[in-house]
Amino acid sequence: MEGMNINNRWATQIATNPEILTGKPIIACTRISVELMLDCMASGWSADKVVEAYPHITPEDVLAALAFAADVLRKKPFVTVAKVESVGV
């Protein structure tokens, strides 16, 4: 991680709008949620496969979604696995 610029890696590509997906973070100017990007990647999809399935996004958008998720985990209070499991995930 040395030398990596972790500030605002996603600021221009991730947005929220209370009228789109009830305000979930999305790829800007789309209805594609960060959550969907993470689910795709967690299912083993490559960034190329995500872009192929959703051609109106770019590989940079996929990376922005991952950077956003990393920043949220870095900045928000720690959540235990047990707590996540207790909400039915």
Chimera marker file (.cmm) of the C-alpha trace (Angstrom):
<marker_set name="trace">
<marker id="1" x="0.000" y="0.000" z="0.000" r="1" g="1" b="0" radius="0.5"/>
<marker id="2" x="3.046" y="2.240" z="0.193" r="1" g="1" b="0" radius="0.5"/>
<marker id="3" x="2.828" y="5.088" z="-2.267" r="1" g="1" b="0" radius="0.5"/>
<marker id="4" x="-0.871" y="4.495" z="-2.912" r="1" g="1" b="0" radius="0.5"/>
<marker id="5" x="-3.059" y="7.575" z="-2.983" r="1" g="1" b="0" radius="0.5"/>
<marker id="6" x="-6.064" y="6.497" z="-0.946" r="1" g="1" b="0" radius="0.5"/>
<marker id="7" x="-7.723" y="9.910" z="-0.785" r="1" g="1" b="0" radius="0.5"/>
<marker id="8" x="-10.784" y="10.461" z="-2.963" r="1" g="1" b="0" radius="0.5"/>
<marker id="9" x="-10.136" y="7.443" z="-5.174" r="1" g="1" b="0" radius="0.5"/>
<marker id="10" x="-13.865" y="7.158" z="-5.754" r="1" g="1" b="0" radius="0.5"/>
<marker id="11" x="-15.195" y="10.680" z="-5.136" r="1" g="1" b="0" radius="0.5"/>
<marker id="12" x="-16.192" y="11.433" z="-8.735" r="1" g="1" b="0" radius="0.5"/>
<marker id="13" x="-17.496" y="7.952" z="-9.549" r="1" g="1" b="0" radius="0.5"/>
<marker id="14" x="-19.637" y="7.019" z="-6.544" r="1" g="1" b="0" radius="0.5"/>
<marker id="15" x="-22.799" y="8.937" z="-5.701" r="1" g="1" b="0" radius="0.5"/>
<marker id="16" x="-25.943" y="8.710" z="-3.616" r="1" g="1" b="0" radius="0.5"/>
<marker id="17" x="-29.414" y="9.918" z="-4.445" r="1" g="1" b="0" radius="0.5"/>
<marker id="18" x="-32.361" y="9.241" z="-2.142" r="1" g="1" b="0" radius="0.5"/>
<marker id="19" x="-34.541" y="8.724" z="-5.233" r="1" g="1" b="0" radius="0.5"/>
<marker id="20" x="-32.308" y="5.989" z="-6.681" r="1" g="1" b="0" radius="0.5"/>
<marker id="21" x="-32.142" y="2.649" z="-4.860" r="1" g="1" b="0" radius="0.5"/>
<marker id="22" x="-33.295" y="4.373" z="-1.649" r="1" g="1" b="0" radius="0.5"/>
<marker id="23" x="-30.014" y="6.252" z="-1.402" r="1" g="1" b="0" radius="0.5"/>
<marker id="24" x="-27.598" y="3.326" z="-1.617" r="1" g="1" b="0" radius="0.5"/>
<marker id="25" x="-24.183" y="4.241" z="-3.028" r="1" g="1" b="0" radius="0.5"/>
<marker id="26" x="-24.208" y="3.821" z="-6.818" r="1" g="1" b="0" radius="0.5"/>
<marker id="27" x="-21.883" y="4.231" z="-9.758" r="1" g="1" b="0" radius="0.5"/>
<marker id="28" x="-22.490" y="7.885" z="-10.704" r="1" g="1" b="0" radius="0.5"/>
<marker id="29" x="-25.059" y="8.461" z="-13.454" r="1" g="1" b="0" radius="0.5"/>
<marker id="30" x="-26.284" y="4.845" z="-13.267" r="1" g="1" b="0" radius="0.5"/>
<marker id="31" x="-28.587" y="2.673" z="-11.195" r="1" g="1" b="0" radius="0.5"/>
<marker id="32" x="-25.768" y="0.190" z="-10.542" r="1" g="1" b="0" radius="0.5"/>
<marker id="33" x="-25.081" y="-0.082" z="-6.820" r="1" g="1" b="0" radius="0.5"/>
<marker id="34" x="-21.730" y="-0.504" z="-5.134" r="1" g="1" b="0" radius="0.5"/>
<marker id="35" x="-23.362" y="-3.453" z="-3.384" r="1" g="1" b="0" radius="0.5"/>
<marker id="36" x="-24.000" y="-5.147" z="-6.752" r="1" g="1" b="0" radius="0.5"/>
<marker id="37" x="-20.382" y="-4.559" z="-7.794" r="1" g="1" b="0" radius="0.5"/>
<marker id="38" x="-19.159" y="-6.131" z="-4.555" r="1" g="1" b="0" radius="0.5"/>
<marker id="39" x="-21.540" y="-9.084" z="-4.934" r="1" g="1" b="0" radius="0.5"/>
<marker id="40" x="-20.289" y="-9.703" z="-8.471" r="1" g="1" b="0" radius="0.5"/>
<marker id="41" x="-16.662" y="-9.572" z="-7.397" r="1" g="1" b="0" radius="0.5"/>
<marker id="42" x="-17.345" y="-11.773" z="-4.355" r="1" g="1" b="0" radius="0.5"/>
<marker id="43" x="-18.934" y="-14.314" z="-6.698" r="1" g="1" b="0" radius="0.5"/>
<marker id="44" x="-15.664" y="-14.558" z="-8.587" r="1" g="1" b="0" radius="0.5"/>
<marker id="45" x="-16.359" y="-12.178" z="-11.448" r="1" g="1" b="0" radius="0.5"/>
<marker id="46" x="-13.398" y="-10.293" z="-12.835" r="1" g="1" b="0" radius="0.5"/>
<marker id="47" x="-13.634" y="-6.558" z="-13.440" r="1" g="1" b="0" radius="0.5"/>
<marker id="48" x="-13.748" y="-7.371" z="-17.150" r="1" g="1" b="0" radius="0.5"/>
<marker id="49" x="-16.740" y="-9.672" z="-16.664" r="1" g="1" b="0" radius="0.5"/>
<marker id="50" x="-18.558" y="-6.979" z="-14.646" r="1" g="1" b="0" radius="0.5"/>
<marker id="51" x="-17.976" y="-4.434" z="-17.423" r="1" g="1" b="0" radius="0.5"/>
<marker id="52" x="-19.089" y="-6.973" z="-20.022" r="1" g="1" b="0" radius="0.5"/>
<marker id="53" x="-22.326" y="-7.583" z="-18.089" r="1" g="1" b="0" radius="0.5"/>
<marker id="54" x="-22.883" y="-3.854" z="-17.448" r="1" g="1" b="0" radius="0.5"/>
<marker id="55" x="-21.315" y="-2.125" z="-20.487" r="1" g="1" b="0" radius="0.5"/>
<marker id="56" x="-22.324" y="1.357" z="-19.368" r="1" g="1" b="0" radius="0.5"/>
<marker id="57" x="-19.720" y="1.199" z="-16.571" r="1" g="1" b="0" radius="0.5"/>
<marker id="58" x="-15.930" y="1.161" z="-16.872" r="1" g="1" b="0" radius="0.5"/>
<marker id="59" x="-13.165" y="-0.831" z="-15.204" r="1" g="1" b="0" radius="0.5"/>
<marker id="60" x="-12.389" y="2.359" z="-13.280" r="1" g="1" b="0" radius="0.5"/>
<marker id="61" x="-15.961" y="2.359" z="-11.924" r="1" g="1" b="0" radius="0.5"/>
<marker id="62" x="-15.460" y="-1.178" z="-10.610" r="1" g="1" b="0" radius="0.5"/>
<marker id="63" x="-12.233" y="-0.129" z="-8.910" r="1" g="1" b="0" radius="0.5"/>
<marker id="64" x="-13.980" y="2.943" z="-7.496" r="1" g="1" b="0" radius="0.5"/>
<marker id="65" x="-16.640" y="0.690" z="-5.930" r="1" g="1" b="0" radius="0.5"/>
<marker id="66" x="-13.933" y="-1.429" z="-4.310" r="1" g="1" b="0" radius="0.5"/>
<marker id="67" x="-12.099" y="1.685" z="-3.096" r="1" g="1" b="0" radius="0.5"/>
<marker id="68" x="-15.337" y="3.080" z="-1.661" r="1" g="1" b="0" radius="0.5"/>
<marker id="69" x="-15.973" y="-0.150" z="0.264" r="1" g="1" b="0" radius="0.5"/>
<marker id="70" x="-12.405" y="-0.179" z="1.576" r="1" g="1" b="0" radius="0.5"/>
<marker id="71" x="-12.706" y="3.442" z="2.704" r="1" g="1" b="0" radius="0.5"/>
<marker id="72" x="-16.016" y="2.771" z="4.458" r="1" g="1" b="0" radius="0.5"/>
<marker id="73" x="-14.465" y="-0.100" z="6.393" r="1" g="1" b="0" radius="0.5"/>
<marker id="74" x="-11.435" y="2.036" z="7.178" r="1" g="1" b="0" radius="0.5"/>
<marker id="75" x="-13.470" y="4.994" z="8.457" r="1" g="1" b="0" radius="0.5"/>
<marker id="76" x="-16.528" y="3.443" z="10.109" r="1" g="1" b="0" radius="0.5"/>
<marker id="77" x="-16.627" y="1.688" z="13.476" r="1" g="1" b="0" radius="0.5"/>
<marker id="78" x="-15.683" y="-1.952" z="13.459" r="1" g="1" b="0" radius="0.5"/>
<marker id="79" x="-18.522" y="-4.412" z="12.940" r="1" g="1" b="0" radius="0.5"/>
<marker id="80" x="-18.127" y="-7.978" z="14.138" r="1" g="1" b="0" radius="0.5"/>
<marker id="81" x="-19.034" y="-10.947" z="11.973" r="1" g="1" b="0" radius="0.5"/>
<marker id="82" x="-21.501" y="-12.049" z="14.667" r="1" g="1" b="0" radius="0.5"/>
<marker id="83" x="-23.293" y="-8.708" z="14.453" r="1" g="1" b="0" radius="0.5"/>
<marker id="84" x="-23.621" y="-8.976" z="10.660" r="1" g="1" b="0" radius="0.5"/>
<marker id="85" x="-24.848" y="-12.551" z="10.922" r="1" g="1" b="0" radius="0.5"/>
<marker id="86" x="-27.478" y="-11.517" z="13.485" r="1" g="1" b="0" radius="0.5"/>
<marker id="87" x="-29.220" y="-9.242" z="10.960" r="1" g="1" b="0" radius="0.5"/>
<marker id="88" x="-29.833" y="-12.134" z="8.626" r="1" g="1" b="0" radius="0.5"/>
<marker id="89" x="-27.100" y="-11.641" z="6.057" r="1" g="1" b="0" radius="0.5"/>
<link id1="1" id2="2" r="1" g="1" b="0" radius="0.2"/>
<link id1="2" id2="3" r="1" g="1" b="0" radius="0.2"/>
<link id1="3" id2="4" r="1" g="1" b="0" radius="0.2"/>
<link id1="4" id2="5" r="1" g="1" b="0" radius="0.2"/>
<link id1="5" id2="6" r="1" g="1" b="0" radius="0.2"/>
<link id1="6" id2="7" r="1" g="1" b="0" radius="0.2"/>
<link id1="7" id2="8" r="1" g="1" b="0" radius="0.2"/>
<link id1="8" id2="9" r="1" g="1" b="0" radius="0.2"/>
<link id1="9" id2="10" r="1" g="1" b="0" radius="0.2"/>
<link id1="10" id2="11" r="1" g="1" b="0" radius="0.2"/>
<link id1="11" id2="12" r="1" g="1" b="0" radius="0.2"/>
<link id1="12" id2="13" r="1" g="1" b="0" radius="0.2"/>
<link id1="13" id2="14" r="1" g="1" b="0" radius="0.2"/>
<link id1="14" id2="15" r="1" g="1" b="0" radius="0.2"/>
<link id1="15" id2="16" r="1" g="1" b="0" radius="0.2"/>
<link id1="16" id2="17" r="1" g="1" b="0" radius="0.2"/>
<link id1="17" id2="18" r="1" g="1" b="0" radius="0.2"/>
<link id1="18" id2="19" r="1" g="1" b="0" radius="0.2"/>
<link id1="19" id2="20" r="1" g="1" b="0" radius="0.2"/>
<link id1="20" id2="21" r="1" g="1" b="0" radius="0.2"/>
<link id1="21" id2="22" r="1" g="1" b="0" radius="0.2"/>
<link id1="22" id2="23" r="1" g="1" b="0" radius="0.2"/>
<link id1="23" id2="24" r="1" g="1" b="0" radius="0.2"/>
<link id1="24" id2="25" r="1" g="1" b="0" radius="0.2"/>
<link id1="25" id2="26" r="1" g="1" b="0" radius="0.2"/>
<link id1="26" id2="27" r="1" g="1" b="0" radius="0.2"/>
<link id1="27" id2="28" r="1" g="1" b="0" radius="0.2"/>
<link id1="28" id2="29" r="1" g="1" b="0" radius="0.2"/>
<link id1="29" id2="30" r="1" g="1" b="0" radius="0.2"/>
<link id1="30" id2="31" r="1" g="1" b="0" radius="0.2"/>
<link id1="31" id2="32" r="1" g="1" b="0" radius="0.2"/>
<link id1="32" id2="33" r="1" g="1" b="0" radius="0.2"/>
<link id1="33" id2="34" r="1" g="1" b="0" radius="0.2"/>
<link id1="34" id2="35" r="1" g="1" b="0" radius="0.2"/>
<link id1="35" id2="36" r="1" g="1" b="0" radius="0.2"/>
<link id1="36" id2="37" r="1" g="1" b="0" radius="0.2"/>
<link id1="37" id2="38" r="1" g="1" b="0" radius="0.2"/>
<link id1="38" id2="39" r="1" g="1" b="0" radius="0.2"/>
<link id1="39" id2="40" r="1" g="1" b="0" radius="0.2"/>
<link id1="40" id2="41" r="1" g="1" b="0" radius="0.2"/>
<link id1="41" id2="42" r="1" g="1" b="0" radius="0.2"/>
<link id1="42" id2="43" r="1" g="1" b="0" radius="0.2"/>
<link id1="43" id2="44" r="1" g="1" b="0" radius="0.2"/>
<link id1="44" id2="45" r="1" g="1" b="0" radius="0.2"/>
<link id1="45" id2="46" r="1" g="1" b="0" radius="0.2"/>
<link id1="46" id2="47" r="1" g="1" b="0" radius="0.2"/>
<link id1="47" id2="48" r="1" g="1" b="0" radius="0.2"/>
<link id1="48" id2="49" r="1" g="1" b="0" radius="0.2"/>
<link id1="49" id2="50" r="1" g="1" b="0" radius="0.2"/>
<link id1="50" id2="51" r="1" g="1" b="0" radius="0.2"/>
<link id1="51" id2="52" r="1" g="1" b="0" radius="0.2"/>
<link id1="52" id2="53" r="1" g="1" b="0" radius="0.2"/>
<link id1="53" id2="54" r="1" g="1" b="0" radius="0.2"/>
<link id1="54" id2="55" r="1" g="1" b="0" radius="0.2"/>
<link id1="55" id2="56" r="1" g="1" b="0" radius="0.2"/>
<link id1="56" id2="57" r="1" g="1" b="0" radius="0.2"/>
<link id1="57" id2="58" r="1" g="1" b="0" radius="0.2"/>
<link id1="58" id2="59" r="1" g="1" b="0" radius="0.2"/>
<link id1="59" id2="60" r="1" g="1" b="0" radius="0.2"/>
<link id1="60" id2="61" r="1" g="1" b="0" radius="0.2"/>
<link id1="61" id2="62" r="1" g="1" b="0" radius="0.2"/>
<link id1="62" id2="63" r="1" g="1" b="0" radius="0.2"/>
<link id1="63" id2="64" r="1" g="1" b="0" radius="0.2"/>
<link id1="64" id2="65" r="1" g="1" b="0" radius="0.2"/>
<link id1="65" id2="66" r="1" g="1" b="0" radius="0.2"/>
<link id1="66" id2="67" r="1" g="1" b="0" radius="0.2"/>
<link id1="67" id2="68" r="1" g="1" b="0" radius="0.2"/>
<link id1="68" id2="69" r="1" g="1" b="0" radius="0.2"/>
<link id1="69" id2="70" r="1" g="1" b="0" radius="0.2"/>
<link id1="70" id2="71" r="1" g="1" b="0" radius="0.2"/>
<link id1="71" id2="72" r="1" g="1" b="0" radius="0.2"/>
<link id1="72" id2="73" r="1" g="1" b="0" radius="0.2"/>
<link id1="73" id2="74" r="1" g="1" b="0" radius="0.2"/>
<link id1="74" id2="75" r="1" g="1" b="0" radius="0.2"/>
<link id1="75" id2="76" r="1" g="1" b="0" radius="0.2"/>
<link id1="76" id2="77" r="1" g="1" b="0" radius="0.2"/>
<link id1="77" id2="78" r="1" g="1" b="0" radius="0.2"/>
<link id1="78" id2="79" r="1" g="1" b="0" radius="0.2"/>
<link id1="79" id2="80" r="1" g="1" b="0" radius="0.2"/>
<link id1="80" id2="81" r="1" g="1" b="0" radius="0.2"/>
<link id1="81" id2="82" r="1" g="1" b="0" radius="0.2"/>
<link id1="82" id2="83" r="1" g="1" b="0" radius="0.2"/>
<link id1="83" id2="84" r="1" g="1" b="0" radius="0.2"/>
<link id1="84" id2="85" r="1" g="1" b="0" radius="0.2"/>
<link id1="85" id2="86" r="1" g="1" b="0" radius="0.2"/>
<link id1="86" id2="87" r="1" g="1" b="0" radius="0.2"/>
<link id1="87" id2="88" r="1" g="1" b="0" radius="0.2"/>
<link id1="88" id2="89" r="1" g="1" b="0" radius="0.2"/>
</marker_set>
